[in-house]
Amino acid sequence: MKIEDFFETPSEIYVLDTETTGLDGGPQDLVVDIGICLADLKKGNVRDVYSSVVGYNIAEWDGRMKNAWIFENTDLTTDMVAAAPPFAEVRSNIAKLLGGKTVTSYNTAFDMDKFLYREPWCMRGVFYVCTDIMKAASDVCKLPSQYYGRDYRFPKLDHAYRTILGNDPAGIGDRQDHRALSDARMASYVMIEMYRCGKYYP
């Protein structure tokens, strides 16, 4: 008997995605958009459960943050951030939603370790994190790695989505929009399909 046989696989997993002002992590970079889906592995269903732009006083931002990639390449704007619910409200809502739940993302090292576990979020221990969808997808997409010690490199979300899924269940059309909720939805369907094929183990 394997050790995993002693634990029941969770049927429902919350899948989140963040969009940020940079790649360095908090607190020097900020989460400006967060989206969460609830994926049912056994039924194959995905439901949108939370989406919010995160509000800050952008008058305090420097030029680097105001000209971040997310504002230059998506429909998210600094005006939307300035008008959004304040950070404290968004954090409180997410803590209530995810408290004690099983959660993952497409790149947990980024979303959790670099942002949600750091200040000002400080959410380590609020929820349980299961298998990173991106890491599982690397063994399915099998993109050659140039790094020593790793067989395959981590595929970008849009590559995994189009490689693993034969259709477009998330409804993204021809182009990924890099907004948090739609990316969370894409990742959810990737996870479900890998689970169905025996390639994802929470």
N, C-alpha and C positions, 0 to 999 in steps of 0.2 A: 504494500500500500504506500502511495506517495503522500508526502506531508500535505500537499494541497487538497487531498481527499478529505482532510479533517475540516476544511473550511469551505463554506458555501460561497459559490461565485455570486457576487451581487448582480441582480438583474438590472437595476437602474443605476446609472452613473451620470453624474453631472460633468459636463464638458465645458470648460471655460476658455476664453481667449482674451488677451489684452492687446491694445495698441498703445504705444508709448512714444515719448519724445526722444528716445535714443536707446542705445543698446547696452549702456554701462550699468543699468540697474538703479534701484532707489538708494538713497533719496535724491541723488543728483539728476536722475531722469524720472519722469512721472508717467503713471498710467492715465491716459486721457479718454479711453474708450474700453468698456468691458462688456462682454456678452456671455451668456450662459445658456446651454441647452441641457435638457434631460433626455438621455438616451436609454432606451430599454433594449438590452442586448438580446433578450429572448424573443421579444415581439418584433424587434426591428424598427421600433418607432422612435422618432426624434421630435421633441417639443421645445419650442423657444420658451424660456422661463424668466429671463432677465436681460435687459439691455439698457445701458446708460452711458452717455458721455459724462466724464467726471469734471466737475467744475473747480476752477482755480482762479485766483486773481492774476490774470496774465500781465498786468502792469508790472509785476515783479519779475517777469521772465526776461532773460537776455535774448539776444538775436539768435543764438543757436537753437533755443527751444522754440521760439516763434517761427523759425524756418525749418523745423524738424521734417524729416522725410514724410511722416504721416500727413502733414498739412500740405505738402507739395505734390503728393501723389494720390490722394484720395479726396472724397467729398467732405471730409472732416475739416472744419475751420477753427481758427482760434476764437472767432466770435461765438461759435457753438460751445466751446469750452467755457468761455466767460459767462455764458447764459445758463449753463448746465447746473443740475443739483450739486451742491458743494460736496467735496471729498468726504467729509465726516458722515453725511447722509448716505452716500453710496456705500461706504465701508460698512455702516450699520446694517443696511439692507442685505448686503452680501453675507455678512456674518450670520444674520438670522436665517437666510436661505440655505446656506451650506453647512451650518453648524452640525457636526457629527455625521455628515454625509460622506459618501465616497466620490472623489473628484479626480479628474485628470485633465490634460490638455495636450495640444500638439506642441511639445517642447516644454516639459515641466521645469527643466533647468532654467529656462527663461522666465516663464510666467510665475512660477512659485519662488524658486531660489533667488532670482534677481529682483523680483518685485513684491509679490504678495507676502513673502516671509520677511521682507526688510521693512524698515521705516519708510513711510508712515503707516503702512498697512499692518505689519506685525501680526500676521494671521497663522503663523506656525502653531499647529495643535488645534486649530478651529475645526478642520476637516481632515479626512483621511485621503491620502494621495495614492492612487493605484498606477498601474503600468502606463508609462509615457506612450502615447499613440505614435509619435514620430519614431521612437526607437523600435517599436514593433514593425512599423512600415518599412524600415530600412532593410529588414530581412525579406520583405515581400518584393520591394522594388528592385533590390539588388544593384544599386548604382555603385560602380567600382570606387573604392576609397584610395586616396593618395596618402592617407595617414597610416603610419606603422601601427600595427596592433589592432586594427579594426578592418573587418572584411568588407563592409559596405558603408558608404557615407549616408548621412541622414538626408532624405529627400525633402524638398520643399513641399508645403501643403498642397499646392495646386498640382504638382507632379504626382504625388501619392493619390490624390483624389481622382485624377483622370486615368491613372494606371490601374488602380485597384477596383474602381467602380466602372461599370460598362455604360452607365447612364448618368444623369445629372439630378439626383434626388434632392440636392440642396438648392437647386434652381439658380445657380450662379451664371448660367449662360456661357458666353465666350470668354469671360474674364473675371478673375478673382478681384473683389473690390477692396480687400484688405480692411474691412470693418469688422469689429470684434464679433458681433452676433453671427454674421454670415460665415466667418471663418470657424467659429465654434460649431456651426451647423455642418460645415464641410467635414471637420474633424470627427464629428459624431458619426456620420455615415461611413467614413473610412474605418473607424473602430468597429462598428457593427458588422461591416462586410468581412473584416479580418476575423472577427469572432465567429461569424457564420462558417468561415472556411478553416477554422481551427488554427488561426495564426495570431490570435490575440487572447492573452490570459491576464485578466485583471489582477 
